[in-house]
Amino acid sequence: MARADFYLIDKPRFRQQPLLLVCELARKAYATGQPTLILARDRAQAEALDDLLWAFDPDDYLPHQIAGQDEDDEDTPILIAPPEIDVPLRPLLINLRDQAPQGAFERVLEVVPADPAARGPLRERWRHYQRLGLTLNKYDM
C-alpha cells in the first residue's frame, strides 16, 4: 500500500532553512538503504540542496547528485531532479514541487511550510493522495 507522509515545519532551525528538513529526510532514507528521488521545484532549489547535502553532516557523507550531470544517475542513492530533467520515479520520493508526482511510487514525503498562507497546494495534494487511496500520515518537525 502506497503512502504519503506530510512533514510540518515547526522547529526554528527548519523554519529558518526549510531545506535542512529535506536533508534530514534524505539522510534517514539513506541510512535505511532506500534510493531517494528529490523532486526539486526549480534548478536553483536543486543547486541549493546539492550544496546543503555536501555540508549537512560533516561526519557522514550523503552520496547525491543533480540528475543529468552524470551517467550514473541510477546508481546515486540520493538523486535531485529539477523539473526540466525527466528521470524515472523511485519507490521513495521527496516532493518539493507544487504538483503531486505522476506515476508509480511506494512512498512520497511532502514538506509543509511553516507559513499557513503557503499551505494551500499541500492541502490539495493531501486530498489528491486521499482520492488515490494512499495511506496518509502527518508529522510535526
N, C-alpha and C positions, 0 to 999 in steps of 0.2 A: 504494500500500500504506500503510495507516494505521500509525501508530507511537505508542508510549508511551515517554516519557523520564522516568526517575526521577532526581531530584537529591538526593543525600545531603548533609545539612548537616554540615559539618566545620569550616570556618573559625570562629575565635572571634566575629567580627562577626555571622555568621549564627546562631551558637549563641545569642548574646545577644538577637538580634532576627530571628527566622526570616522575618518578613515582608519584610526587606531583600532576601532572596534572590528573593522573588516580584517585588519592584520591579525587580531586576536582570534577571530573565527577561522581564518586560514591556517593559523598555527595549530589550532585544535584539530582541524581536519587532517593536516599533515601528520600530526602525532598519531592519528589512528590509521594512517596509510591510505586515506581516501584522496585520489586525484581530484583537484578542485578547479572549477572554472569560475573566474570572477568576471561578470558582465559589467564592464565599466560604462559609465554614462557617456563619456567622450574621451578623446585622445589625451587631453590634459589630465583628467582624473586617472587614466591608466598610467601615465608617467609619474604622477604624484604617488600612486600606490606602489609602483615599481621602486621608487626611491625610499618610501617608508618601509617596505619589506626588507630592504637591504639593512636599514638601521634599526629595525624594530626590536630585535633581541640580539645584543652583541655576543651572547653565549650560544646562540642557536641559529644556524644558517637555515633559512627557509628557501629551498630551491624554487625559483619562479622566473618568469619572463613575460614580456608582452608578446602576444600572438603575432605571427607573421614575420618576426625578426630572425628566425632560425628554422632550420628544417625539423628540429627535434621537439616541436610544439607538443606532440602527443606523448612524449616521454617526460615532460616537465610536470612535476607534481602540482604546482600552483601556476595556472595559466591565466593571464589577464587579457581579456578581449575587448578592445574598443569596438564601437558599433560598425565601423566600416570594414572590419575583418570578420569574415564568416568562418566560424570554427564549429566542429561538431560538439553538441552538448555532452556533458559528462554527467554521471549519476548525481554528483553534488555540485550545486550552483550557488554562488553568492550573487544576487541580482541587485545592481545599483541603478538600473535603468527605470524609466517611468512606466514601461510596459512589462507585462508578465512574459517570461520566456515561452516560446512556442516549441513544442517537441517533447521528446521523452526524457524524463529525469526521475530520480528517486526522491530527491530532497532539494528544496530551494530555501536559502536563507535570505531574508529581507531585512534591511537595516532601516528602522523607523526614526526619522529626525526628531530631535527634542522639541522643535518648534511645532505646536499643534496646527498652525496655519499651513505647514508643509506636508501634512499627513493625508491630504485628500487622495492622491494617487495610490497610497498604501491601502486605504480603506477599499478602494475599487479593486485592487489586486486581491485583498482578503476575500471579497465576495466572488471574484473570478475563480480563485482556488477552491472556494467552497462549492461553487457550481460544478467544478471538475471532480469533486468528491475526494479532495486531498484531506489528510488529517492536519488540522491547524493547531499550532502552539504559539504562545506569546511569552516572551521573557523580558524582564526589566534588566537593563545593563547599566 
